[in-house]
Amino acid sequence: MRVISSLVTALVLTRLDCGNATLAGLPTCQLNRLQSVLHTAARLVCGARKYDHVTPMLQELHWLSVPDRITCKLATLVFWCMHGSSMYAWFRLTLLRLLTVQQMSTLGEGCAQDRQQRYWSR
């Protein structure tokens, strides 16, 4: 089980988390596809069948859902941006490289700060 867990973490979870802050504002139907990948990875690690409930497995593995991963990543990036880290430059470059013009209008700096404040005030 440890080998499968390590492989899934290395090959699947790192890909889900890589640049996931740019996925904010993505339609739910697109996030559901990524969530399906996460569910399949959890079933693989836990050795469960296709129709077993995934929620207990995700809780046992301490994995966040895809929307929560995106929110957590945004909150972390905004935290480091607000506290004088060089991550701010990386964050802006990532957004400029990966987002379309339409997405940029909905994901301005103020929007990221609003998301961060909503996340930490829960």
RATANOR-V426174 format. One record per residue. RES is the residue in three letters. PHI is phi in radians with two decimals (999 if undefined). PSI is psi in whole degrees, 0 to 359 (* if undefined). OMEGA is omega in radians with two decimals (none if undefined). Layout:
RES:PHI:PSI:OMEGA
RES:PHI:PSI:OMEGA
This chain:
MET:999:326:-3.13
ARG:-1.16:324:3.14
VAL:-1.17:314:3.12
ILE:-1.09:318:3.13
SER:-1.07:317:3.12
SER:-1.14:318:3.12
LEU:-1.14:317:3.13
VAL:-1.12:318:3.11
THR:-1.09:316:-3.09
ALA:-1.22:321:-3.00
LEU:-1.70:328:-3.04
VAL:-1.83:305:-3.04
LEU:-1.15:324:3.11
THR:-1.14:326:3.09
ARG:-1.24:323:3.09
LEU:-1.16:323:-3.08
ASP:-1.50:342:-3.09
CYS:-1.22:110:3.11
GLY:1.23:23:-3.07
ASN:-1.25:349:3.07
ALA:-1.16:335:3.12
THR:-1.36:353:3.13
LEU:-1.53:357:3.12
ALA:-1.07:135:-3.14
GLY:1.54:1:3.11
LEU:-1.22:144:3.13
PRO:-1.05:152:-3.09
THR:-1.04:324:-3.13
CYS:-1.10:327:3.09
GLN:-1.30:321:3.10
LEU:-1.16:328:3.12
ASN:-1.11:327:3.09
ARG:-1.12:316:3.11
LEU:-1.17:322:3.11
GLN:-1.11:324:3.09
SER:-1.11:321:3.08
VAL:-1.12:318:3.11
LEU:-1.10:318:3.12
HIS:-1.11:317:3.13
THR:-1.12:320:3.11
ALA:-1.11:320:3.12
ALA:-1.13:319:3.10
ARG:-1.12:321:3.13
LEU:-1.12:314:-3.13
VAL:-1.15:318:-3.08
CYS:-1.49:350:-3.13
GLY:1.25:32:-3.09
ALA:-1.59:165:3.09
ARG:-1.46:170:-3.05
LYS:-1.06:323:-3.03
TYR:-1.77:11:3.05
ASP:-1.28:150:3.12
HIS:-1.17:138:-3.04
VAL:-1.63:332:-3.05
THR:-0.96:313:3.10
PRO:-1.09:326:3.11
MET:-1.16:316:3.12
LEU:-1.09:322:3.11
GLN:-1.20:320:3.12
GLU:-1.13:323:-3.14
LEU:-1.45:351:-3.09
HIS:1.07:43:3.11
TRP:-1.80:138:3.06
LEU:-1.48:156:3.03
SER:-1.25:166:-3.08
VAL:-1.05:312:3.11
PRO:-1.07:324:3.11
ASP:-1.23:326:3.07
ARG:-1.11:318:3.13
ILE:-1.13:314:3.14
THR:-1.09:317:3.14
CYS:-1.11:318:3.13
LYS:-1.13:317:3.10
LEU:-1.09:317:3.14
ALA:-1.09:319:3.13
THR:-1.15:315:3.13
LEU:-1.10:317:3.14
VAL:-1.15:322:3.09
PHE:-1.02:312:-3.12
TRP:-1.20:327:3.09
CYS:-1.14:320:-3.10
MET:-1.31:340:-3.11
HIS:-1.86:29:2.95
GLY:1.26:32:3.12
SER:-1.61:159:3.09
SER:-1.31:358:3.08
MET:-1.10:336:3.14
TYR:-1.03:315:3.13
ALA:-1.11:318:3.12
TRP:-1.11:318:-3.13
PHE:-1.07:314:-3.14
ARG:-1.15:318:3.12
LEU:-1.11:320:3.12
THR:-1.10:315:3.12
LEU:-1.09:316:-3.11
LEU:-1.15:325:-3.13
ARG:-1.32:321:-2.92
LEU:-1.79:341:-3.05
LEU:-1.69:149:3.05
THR:-1.43:170:-3.13
VAL:-1.07:321:-3.13
GLN:-1.13:317:3.13
GLN:-1.18:325:-3.14
MET:-1.07:324:-3.12
SER:-1.18:335:3.14
THR:-1.68:350:-3.08
LEU:-2.11:43:3.11
GLY:-1.17:175:-3.11
GLU:-1.05:321:3.13
GLY:-1.09:321:3.13
CYS:-1.12:318:3.13
ALA:-1.11:321:3.12
GLN:-1.19:322:3.09
ASP:-1.10:317:3.11
ARG:-1.08:319:-3.13
GLN:-1.12:317:-3.12
GLN:-1.16:321:3.11
ARG:-1.15:321:-3.11
TYR:-1.16:315:-3.07
TRP:-1.35:343:-3.13
SER:-1.54:0:3.12
ARG:-1.17:*:none
